[in-house]
Amino acid sequence: MTNQKAITGLPDENIIAKRYAQALFAIGEEQGLEQEFSAQLGDIAVALAEDEGRLAKYLSQGRLPVFQQKNLAQEVFAGQIHPLLLNLLFLLLDKGRGGYIPALPGAYQELLDEKAGILAVTAFCARPLEAGQEADLTAAIAKFCGKRIRLYQEADAGLIGGVKLIIGGAVFDGSLSKQLEKLEESLVNAGI
């Protein structure tokens, strides 16, 4: 998951997507469909990303009238996803909020994780962590937070080394770049 976020750059994307995801999650809990909805939202995310994101653009940028957007969603997803989920897509399209559809899977997964006591953490690294490093980092964060961890890695070419973590909205910057920045600040403040 990219962790999550700001996929389309729409204002308040995460807030709005989370509201719709919460409504879907409540229905899923009530009807025992949480995992089915999660899997199908994953399928939607894959479909939206295919072909350089053309489907996502058609559903989000208002290039097509709403009835054509809904017909396209019907063609692609009917019989592939639960009718309640398809109706949610139609609702978003009717309200001119098709641009929020790509953020739904991540928002829904956050709700599933929260229910299961899992904390999503994004680790920004200069290069991918090796399996042992990832396991060690996950274990250290789990010990620190007292929760099970779902670790997502993001490449950040601007980092020289180390790792920057986003845990529950808080940023923990242990990158070498940040440490050098602090050292420089200390030297400037000391008049050196």
C-alpha positions, 0 to 999 in steps of 0.5 A, spaced: 500 500 500 502 506 498 501 507 504 497 510 503 496 516 500 495 523 496 494 519 490 490 523 486 492 530 489 485 532 491 483 536 497 482 532 503 483 525 499 484 521 505 479 524 509 473 523 504 476 516 502 476 514 509 468 516 510 466 512 504 471 506 507 468 507 514 461 506 511 463 500 507 466 497 513 460 498 517 456 494 512 461 489 511 462 488 519 454 487 519 454 482 513 460 479 514 463 481 508 469 485 510 474 480 507 471 480 501 470 487 500 478 488 502 480 483 496 475 486 491 478 493 493 484 490 492 482 488 485 479 495 483 486 498 485 489 493 480 484 495 475 485 502 476 493 502 475 493 497 469 494 500 462 498 506 465 492 508 470 487 510 464 481 507 467 482 511 473 483 517 469 476 516 465 473 515 472 476 521 476 477 527 471 470 528 468 472 527 461 466 523 460 459 524 462 457 521 469 452 516 465 458 513 461 463 513 467 458 508 470 457 504 464 464 503 464 465 501 471 459 497 470 463 493 464 469 493 468 466 491 475 460 487 474 460 480 476 467 481 479 465 485 485 459 485 490 453 489 488 454 493 494 461 495 492 459 497 485 453 501 488 459 505 492 463 506 486 456 509 482 455 513 488 462 516 488 461 517 480 454 520 481 457 525 486 463 527 482 468 524 487 470 518 482 477 521 483 477 518 490 476 511 488 483 510 488 484 512 495 479 507 498 483 500 498 488 504 503 483 507 507 479 500 508 485 496 509 487 501 515 480 500 518 481 492 517 488 493 520 485 497 526 480 492 528 485 487 528 490 491 532 495 492 527 499 499 526 501 501 519 508 504 518 511 506 512 519 506 512 522 511 507 529 508 505 534 510 500 534 503 497 530 497 499 531 493 506 534 486 506 529 481 509 533 481 515 533 488 516 526 489 515 524 483 520 529 487 525 526 494 524 519 491 524 520 487 531 523 494 534 517 498 532 512 493 534 516 493 541 516 500 541 509 501 539 506 495 543 502 493 537 503 488 531 506 492 525 504 492 517 511 495 514 510 498 508 517 500 504 517 507 500 524 508 496 526 515 497 532 517 493 533 524 497 536 519 503 543 518 504 542 512 509 538 511 515 530 510 515 525 515 516 518 512 519 511 514 519 507 511 525 500 513 526 501 520 522 508 522 526 514 522 523 521 519 526 526 521 522 533 517 523 535 518 516 543 520 515 540 526 511 537 529 518 542 527 522 547 531 518 542 537 518 542 537 525 549 537 526 550 543 521 545 547 525 548 545 531 555 548 528 552 554 526 548 555 533 555 554 536 558 559 531 563 554 528 
